[in-house]
Amino acid sequence: MRVQVLASVMNEEPEALAARMGLESDAVVINQCDRLDCRKIAYRGHEIGFYSFPDRGVGRSRNEAILRAEGDICLFSDGDIVYEPGYAEKIAAEFQSRPRADMILFNITVEEARRTYHITGRKRVRWYNCGRYGAVSFAVRRESLLSSNVTFSLLFGGGARYGSGEDSLFLKEFMGKGYRVYT
């Protein structure tokens, strides 16, 4: 099971970013900057597709990453996320132990200002409690993601008209189409 990080970043360089994030898997990085560029780099035995666009907005950036995703399991990420060693194997193992899960939400440690709900156990997520999780906690089966036709809103989230809420809207729509989400 191939895990792939889908990262939305601003004004980054691939090697420095990969090292800072602790990447141990393939990745698709959408770099919001002032140029248009595409390159693939090898990093510690993994492939990182690094795409630079002059467009802004986290929804647009995440949707661009979805279009380029090739992994079995996709992790949404931002440039300030630092992964712990072995994350790819742990996430793949969790999906193997839960074959009916289309998406699994994991705890992510972030700075205090971005802190969200802390997951305390394994359970199914429902419509009435899906608003507490940020996109950087989402790990989703690519097959389910693509068949759902769910994308991130271009009206909500960083760089958009309304500065937040894109992750809750995405999760609610995904579950509303019958996909199973667990913590």
N, C-alpha and C positions, 0 to 999 in steps of 0.2 A: 504494500500500500504506500503510494508515493505522496508525501506531504509537501505542500508548496505554500509559501508565504506570499500574500498579495498586499503589498505595502503602498500606501499613499504618503508621499513625502514632498518637501519643498526645498529647492536649491541644494541638492545633495550630489555627492560624487560616489560612484558605486563601491569602490573598495573600502573607503572610510566608513560608509554606511553599513556594509555587510559586517565589518569587524565590530563596530559599535553595537549593532543589534545582536551579535552572537549567532549569526545564521548558520544552521547546520542542516539546511534543506535547500531545495531549489526555491527560487523566488521570482516574482514579477514585481518590479518596482516602477511605479508611475511617479515621475519627478515633475512637479509643477515648477516651472522656471521660465526663463525668457527665450528659450530656443526649442527647436524641433529636432529630435535626435533619437536614434535607436541603436543599441548595442547589446551584445551578449558577452558576459564575462564568466570565466571559470573561477570559482572561489571554494577552496577546500573540498574539491571533488564534486561540487554542485554547480548548476547553471543558474545565473541570474540574468534575466531579461531586464534591461534598464531602458525605460522609455521616457523621454523628456518631451513635455508639451507646454506651450505658453498659456494654456487654459487653466482656470482656477476652479476650485470647488471639490470638496472631499467626495461628494456623490459622483461627480463626473470622473474623478480619479479612480474610485473603486470600481465603477462600471467599466472603465478602460481595462483595468486589471482582470476583471471577470472575463472579458472578451479574449484575453491572451492566456488565461489559465489552462494548464495541462495536467496538473496533479490530480490524484484521486481525492485528496482532502485539501481544502483551501482554507488558510487562516488569514483573516483580515488583520491588517497591522498598520501602524503609523511609524514614522521615523524615530520616535522616542521610546519605542518598545524594545526592551532587552530580554531576549529569551534565555531561559536557564538551560544548561547543558542537558542533552538528551530529550529535548522537548518533542522532536519529530517522532521518536520511537514511542514515547509515552502517549502521544495523541493517537498514533496509529493503533497502539494496543487498546486504547479505550474504544475506538471505533470497532475493532475486531471483537471486543467483548460485548458490544451493543450493535449487532447487525441491523436492527430495525431503526436505529437513529439516523436521521438525515442530517441533523446538526447537533453538535455538543458545545455547550458553553463552558469555558474554563476560567478560573481565576487568573487575573493578570495584575501584577503589582505595578502601579503607576504613581506618579507624584500626587501629593495630597489634593491638589486642585482638580485633578481629573479622576479621582477615586470614585468608583461606582459600587454597586451592591457586591458583597462578598458571599460567594457560594459556599454553603456549609454542608451540603450533601447531594447525593445523586437523586434527581427527581425529574419528572416531566414538567416542562414549561407550558403554561396555559396563557390564553389571551389576556387574562386579568392581571398577570404578573410579568408580562414580557417587556414592559417599559423600563425595567431597572438595569438592563444589561447593555453595555457598550459594544460596538462592532469589533473592537479589538479582542473581545472574548469569544468571538464566533469562529468555530471550526465546522466546515460544512462539506458534505460529499459533493464534489463537482457535478456528478451526474444529476443529483437532486436539484442543485442550484440551477443548472441549465434547463432542466425540464420544467422547473417552476416558472420560468420567465420573469422572475422577480428581480428588479434592479433597485439601486439606491435613488432616492428622489433628488432632483436637481434644485429643488426649492428649499430643502432643509439640510443643515450641516454646515461646517466651516466653509466660508467662501460663498455661501448662498444667501438668499433673501432672509431666511430664518436660520439663525446660527446653530441650532441643534435639533435633535429629534429624528434624524435620518435612520439611525440604527433601530429605534423602536418601530418606526413605520415599516422598515424592511422586515424585521422579525415578525410583526403582526401579519403582514401580507403573506409571508412564507408559510406561517402556521395556518393561516386562513385557507390556504390551498390544500390543506391536509397533510403537510409534511410534519414529521415528528422531531421535536426539539427537546433535548435533555440537558441537565447540568451535570 
